Amino acid sequence: MVGEAPGNQEDREGKPFVGPSGQLLRRLLNLAGIADDRYYLLNVLKCRPPGNRDPAPEEIDACRPFLDAQLVAVAPRLIVCLGRFAGREVLRRGDLLLRDMRGVVHRRGDAAVIVTYHPSALLHTDDYRVEAWRDIKRIWHLARDLGLLTGSAGR
């Protein structure tokens, strides 16, 4: 799971997705039957942009080698991009909008890539929640089909 950048709490603790959006993400994944030990969390940026603004291109470029090294080390067969910035960076397609990336299984090397809403968007916009749940179910089905999950949850 690839997010954009650490939030305030993540920056303080030095761990990705420990704040409210991370707690929501874990709840959604657990509800879908995806256990905590079945995914790895990381961010495109390794530090929080000042004022929690959108990442600048030079910040993304500076962090790209770290993201690429993490993806090589983890060797995922499925990458879930949380939000527009993560999707653009993982797919290396800065021209795409979130709506263009969602609902499609993309490829990055040997990995399948799915792009969905960042959980922080779900905290602020109720309208995204139904679509996000559909994305989570799609993630579960794809992970199951790739042999990454066992059991019958996530229906």
Phi and psi restraints in degrees (value plus and minus 20) as a CYANA .aco file:
   2 VAL   PHI    -136.7   -96.7
   2 VAL   PSI     102.1   142.1
   3 GLY   PHI    -123.8   -83.8
   3 GLY   PSI    -191.9  -151.9
   4 GLU   PHI    -103.6   -63.6
   4 GLU   PSI     -82.3   -42.3
   5 ALA   PHI    -180.2  -140.2
   5 ALA   PSI     139.2   179.2
   6 PRO   PHI     -83.4   -43.4
   6 PRO   PSI     124.4   164.4
   7 GLY   PHI    -105.1   -65.1
   7 GLY   PSI    -193.9  -153.9
   8 ASN   PHI     -79.3   -39.3
   8 ASN   PSI     -69.6   -29.6
   9 GLN   PHI     -86.4   -46.4
   9 GLN   PSI     -59.0   -19.0
  10 GLU   PHI     -84.0   -44.0
  10 GLU   PSI     -60.1   -20.1
  11 ASP   PHI     -82.5   -42.5
  11 ASP   PSI     -61.1   -21.1
  12 ARG   PHI     -86.6   -46.6
  12 ARG   PSI     -62.6   -22.6
  13 GLU   PHI    -108.9   -68.9
  13 GLU   PSI     -36.7     3.3
  14 GLY   PHI      53.4    93.4
  14 GLY   PSI       1.5    41.5
  15 LYS   PHI    -150.3  -110.3
  15 LYS   PSI     122.7   162.7
  16 PRO   PHI     -97.4   -57.4
  16 PRO   PSI     125.1   165.1
  17 PHE   PHI      37.6    77.6
  17 PHE   PSI      30.3    70.3
  18 VAL   PHI    -126.4   -86.4
  18 VAL   PSI     -30.4     9.6
  19 GLY   PHI    -104.9   -64.9
  19 GLY   PSI    -185.7  -145.7
  20 PRO   PHI     -77.1   -37.1
  20 PRO   PSI     -60.9   -20.9
  21 SER   PHI     -88.4   -48.4
  21 SER   PSI     -55.9   -15.9
  22 GLY   PHI     -87.3   -47.3
  22 GLY   PSI     -58.2   -18.2
  23 GLN   PHI     -84.4   -44.4
  23 GLN   PSI     -60.6   -20.6
  24 LEU   PHI     -84.0   -44.0
  24 LEU   PSI     -64.4   -24.4
  25 LEU   PHI     -77.5   -37.5
  25 LEU   PSI     -67.5   -27.5
  26 ARG   PHI     -82.2   -42.2
  26 ARG   PSI     -60.8   -20.8
  27 ARG   PHI     -81.7   -41.7
  27 ARG   PSI     -65.9   -25.9
  28 LEU   PHI     -81.8   -41.8
  28 LEU   PSI     -66.1   -26.1
  29 LEU   PHI     -84.1   -44.1
  29 LEU   PSI     -61.7   -21.7
  30 ASN   PHI     -84.6   -44.6
  30 ASN   PSI     -60.4   -20.4
  31 LEU   PHI     -81.1   -41.1
  31 LEU   PSI     -54.0   -14.0
  32 ALA   PHI    -100.8   -60.8
  32 ALA   PSI     -23.6    16.4
  33 GLY   PHI      69.2   109.2
  33 GLY   PSI      -1.3    38.7
  34 ILE   PHI    -122.2   -82.2
  34 ILE   PSI      88.9   128.9
  35 ALA   PHI     -92.2   -52.2
  35 ALA   PSI     134.6   174.6
  36 ASP   PHI     -76.0   -36.0
  36 ASP   PSI     -51.8   -11.8
  37 ASP   PHI    -102.4   -62.4
  37 ASP   PSI     -15.0    25.0
  38 ARG   PHI    -120.4   -80.4
  38 ARG   PSI     -18.7    21.3
  39 TYR   PHI    -164.9  -124.9
  39 TYR   PSI     139.6   179.6
  40 TYR   PHI    -143.0  -103.0
  40 TYR   PSI     113.8   153.8
  41 LEU   PHI    -126.1   -86.1
  41 LEU   PSI     114.1   154.1
  42 LEU   PHI    -172.6  -132.6
  42 LEU   PSI     149.8   189.8
  43 ASN   PHI    -145.7  -105.7
  43 ASN   PSI     133.4   173.4
  44 VAL   PHI     -82.1   -42.1
  44 VAL   PSI     -73.0   -33.0
  45 LEU   PHI    -111.2   -71.2
  45 LEU   PSI     128.0   168.0
  46 LYS   PHI    -120.4   -80.4
  46 LYS   PSI     -24.7    15.3
  47 CYS   PHI    -162.4  -122.4
  47 CYS   PSI     137.4   177.4
  48 ARG   PHI     -94.6   -54.6
  48 ARG   PSI     108.6   148.6
  49 PRO   PHI     -85.0   -45.0
  49 PRO   PSI     123.5   163.5
  50 PRO   PHI     -73.6   -33.6
  50 PRO   PSI     114.2   154.2
  51 GLY   PHI      48.7    88.7
  51 GLY   PSI      -6.9    33.1
  52 ASN   PHI      35.9    75.9
  52 ASN   PSI      12.6    52.6
  53 ARG   PHI     -95.9   -55.9
  53 ARG   PSI     151.2   191.2
  54 ASP   PHI     -81.6   -41.6
  54 ASP   PSI     124.9   164.9
  55 PRO   PHI     -83.2   -43.2
  55 PRO   PSI     118.7   158.7
  56 ALA   PHI    -102.3   -62.3
  56 ALA   PSI     130.7   170.7
  57 PRO   PHI     -73.4   -33.4
  57 PRO   PSI     -58.8   -18.8
  58 GLU   PHI     -89.1   -49.1
  58 GLU   PSI     -49.5    -9.5
  59 GLU   PHI     -89.7   -49.7
  59 GLU   PSI     -62.2   -22.2
  60 ILE   PHI     -82.6   -42.6
  60 ILE   PSI     -65.1   -25.1
  61 ASP   PHI     -81.0   -41.0
  61 ASP   PSI     -59.4   -19.4
  62 ALA   PHI     -86.9   -46.9
  62 ALA   PSI     -51.3   -11.3
  63 CYS   PHI    -112.7   -72.7
  63 CYS   PSI     -33.5     6.5
  64 ARG   PHI     -73.3   -33.3
  64 ARG   PSI     -64.3   -24.3
  65 PRO   PHI     -80.4   -40.4
  65 PRO   PSI     -53.8   -13.8
  66 PHE   PHI     -90.7   -50.7
  66 PHE   PSI     -62.9   -22.9
  67 LEU   PHI     -81.5   -41.5
  67 LEU   PSI     -67.9   -27.9
  68 ASP   PHI     -79.9   -39.9
  68 ASP   PSI     -61.2   -21.2
  69 ALA   PHI     -85.4   -45.4
  69 ALA   PSI     -59.7   -19.7
  70 GLN   PHI     -83.6   -43.6
  70 GLN   PSI     -63.3   -23.3
  71 LEU   PHI     -85.3   -45.3
  71 LEU   PSI     -56.7   -16.7
  72 VAL   PHI     -85.6   -45.6
  72 VAL   PSI     -63.8   -23.8
  73 ALA   PHI     -85.2   -45.2
  73 ALA   PSI     -60.4   -20.4
  74 VAL   PHI     -98.6   -58.6
  74 VAL   PSI     -49.9    -9.9
  75 ALA   PHI      29.4    69.4
  75 ALA   PSI      37.3    77.3
  76 PRO   PHI     -91.4   -51.4
  76 PRO   PSI     129.4   169.4
  77 ARG   PHI    -116.5   -76.5
  77 ARG   PSI     -35.3     4.7
  78 LEU   PHI    -158.5  -118.5
  78 LEU   PSI     107.1   147.1
  79 ILE   PHI    -136.2   -96.2
  79 ILE   PSI     107.0   147.0
  80 VAL   PHI    -128.7   -88.7
  80 VAL   PSI      97.6   137.6
  81 CYS   PHI    -114.3   -74.3
  81 CYS   PSI     106.0   146.0
  82 LEU   PHI    -120.0   -80.0
  82 LEU   PSI      74.7   114.7
  83 GLY   PHI      80.6   120.6
  83 GLY   PSI     149.5   189.5
  84 ARG   PHI     -81.0   -41.0
  84 ARG   PSI     -67.5   -27.5
  85 PHE   PHI     -84.4   -44.4
  85 PHE   PSI     -63.5   -23.5
  86 ALA   PHI     -83.5   -43.5
  86 ALA   PSI     -63.6   -23.6
  87 GLY   PHI     -81.3   -41.3
  87 GLY   PSI     -66.5   -26.5
  88 ARG   PHI     -80.7   -40.7
  88 ARG   PSI     -62.3   -22.3
  89 GLU   PHI     -92.7   -52.7
  89 GLU   PSI     -65.4   -25.4
  90 VAL   PHI     -85.2   -45.2
  90 VAL   PSI     -60.1   -20.1
  91 LEU   PHI    -103.5   -63.5
  91 LEU   PSI     -30.5     9.5
  92 ARG   PHI      35.9    75.9
  92 ARG   PSI      26.0    66.0
  93 ARG   PHI    -154.8  -114.8
  93 ARG   PSI      59.9    99.9
  94 GLY   PHI     -86.3   -46.3
  94 GLY   PSI     -27.7    12.3
  95 ASP   PHI    -111.5   -71.5
  95 ASP   PSI     -29.5    10.5
  96 LEU   PHI    -105.5   -65.5
  96 LEU   PSI     124.7   164.7
  97 LEU   PHI    -112.8   -72.8
  97 LEU   PSI     140.0   180.0
  98 LEU   PHI     -76.4   -36.4
  98 LEU   PSI     -62.9   -22.9
  99 ARG   PHI     -83.1   -43.1
  99 ARG   PSI     -46.0    -6.0
 100 ASP   PHI     -98.0   -58.0
 100 ASP   PSI     -45.6    -5.6
 101 MET   PHI    -111.3   -71.3
 101 MET   PSI     -50.0   -10.0
 102 ARG   PHI     -90.7   -50.7
 102 ARG   PSI     131.7   171.7
 103 GLY   PHI      60.0   100.0
 103 GLY   PSI     -16.3    23.7
 104 VAL   PHI    -146.0  -106.0
 104 VAL   PSI     120.2   160.2
 105 VAL   PHI    -111.3   -71.3
 105 VAL   PSI      94.7   134.7
 106 HIS   PHI    -115.0   -75.0
 106 HIS   PSI     157.0   197.0
 107 ARG   PHI    -148.9  -108.9
 107 ARG   PSI     123.3   163.3
 108 ARG   PHI    -157.3  -117.3
 108 ARG   PSI      83.4   123.4
 109 GLY   PHI      40.9    80.9
 109 GLY   PSI    -146.7  -106.7
 110 ASP   PHI    -106.4   -66.4
 110 ASP   PSI     -22.8    17.2
 111 ALA   PHI    -116.7   -76.7
 111 ALA   PSI     120.1   160.1
 112 ALA   PHI     -98.4   -58.4
 112 ALA   PSI     124.9   164.9
 113 VAL   PHI    -148.8  -108.8
 113 VAL   PSI     108.0   148.0
 114 ILE   PHI    -140.1  -100.1
 114 ILE   PSI     118.5   158.5
 115 VAL   PHI    -134.0   -94.0
 115 VAL   PSI     112.0   152.0
 116 THR   PHI    -157.3  -117.3
 116 THR   PSI    -197.2  -157.2
 117 TYR   PHI     -88.3   -48.3
 117 TYR   PSI     126.7   166.7
 118 HIS   PHI     -91.5   -51.5
 118 HIS   PSI     119.6   159.6
 119 PRO   PHI     -79.3   -39.3
 119 PRO   PSI     -45.8    -5.8
 120 SER   PHI     -84.8   -44.8
 120 SER   PSI     -50.8   -10.8
 121 ALA   PHI     -85.1   -45.1
 121 ALA   PSI     -54.0   -14.0
 122 LEU   PHI     -90.0   -50.0
 122 LEU   PSI     -48.6    -8.6
 123 LEU   PHI     -90.5   -50.5
 123 LEU   PSI     -45.0    -5.0
 124 HIS   PHI    -128.2   -88.2
 124 HIS   PSI     -37.6     2.4
 125 THR   PHI    -155.7  -115.7
 125 THR   PSI      80.7   120.7
 126 ASP   PHI     -78.9   -38.9
 126 ASP   PSI     -51.6   -11.6
 127 ASP   PHI     -79.9   -39.9
 127 ASP   PSI     -43.9    -3.9
 128 TYR   PHI    -102.4   -62.4
 128 TYR   PSI     -33.9     6.1
 129 ARG   PHI     -85.1   -45.1
 129 ARG   PSI     -61.8   -21.8
 130 VAL   PHI     -84.6   -44.6
 130 VAL   PSI     -64.7   -24.7
 131 GLU   PHI     -84.5   -44.5
 131 GLU   PSI     -59.2   -19.2
 132 ALA   PHI     -84.3   -44.3
 132 ALA   PSI     -59.7   -19.7
 133 TRP   PHI     -83.6   -43.6
 133 TRP   PSI     -59.0   -19.0
 134 ARG   PHI     -80.3   -40.3
 134 ARG   PSI     -61.6   -21.6
 135 ASP   PHI     -82.5   -42.5
 135 ASP   PSI     -62.6   -22.6
 136 ILE   PHI     -82.1   -42.1
 136 ILE   PSI     -61.6   -21.6
 137 LYS   PHI     -85.4   -45.4
 137 LYS   PSI     -58.8   -18.8
 138 ARG   PHI     -82.9   -42.9
 138 ARG   PSI     -60.9   -20.9
 139 ILE   PHI     -81.3   -41.3
 139 ILE   PSI     -66.1   -26.1
 140 TRP   PHI     -78.9   -38.9
 140 TRP   PSI     -68.3   -28.3
 141 HIS   PHI     -81.9   -41.9
 141 HIS   PSI     -62.8   -22.8
 142 LEU   PHI     -86.2   -46.2
 142 LEU   PSI     -63.0   -23.0
 143 ALA   PHI     -81.2   -41.2
 143 ALA   PSI     -61.8   -21.8
 144 ARG   PHI     -82.4   -42.4
 144 ARG   PSI     -65.9   -25.9
 145 ASP   PHI     -83.2   -43.2
 145 ASP   PSI     -49.2    -9.2
 146 LEU   PHI    -103.6   -63.6
 146 LEU   PSI     -21.2    18.8
 147 GLY   PHI      59.1    99.1
 147 GLY   PSI       0.2    40.2
 148 LEU   PHI    -109.7   -69.7
 148 LEU   PSI     -34.1     5.9
 149 LEU   PHI    -149.6  -109.6
 149 LEU   PSI     140.3   180.3
 150 THR   PHI    -150.7  -110.7
 150 THR   PSI     142.4   182.4
 151 GLY   PHI      79.3   119.3
 151 GLY   PSI    -193.5  -153.5
 152 SER   PHI    -142.1  -102.1
 152 SER   PSI      -8.1    31.9
 153 ALA   PHI     -91.3   -51.3
 153 ALA   PSI     151.4   191.4
 154 GLY   PHI      65.3   105.3
 154 GLY   PSI      -7.8    32.2
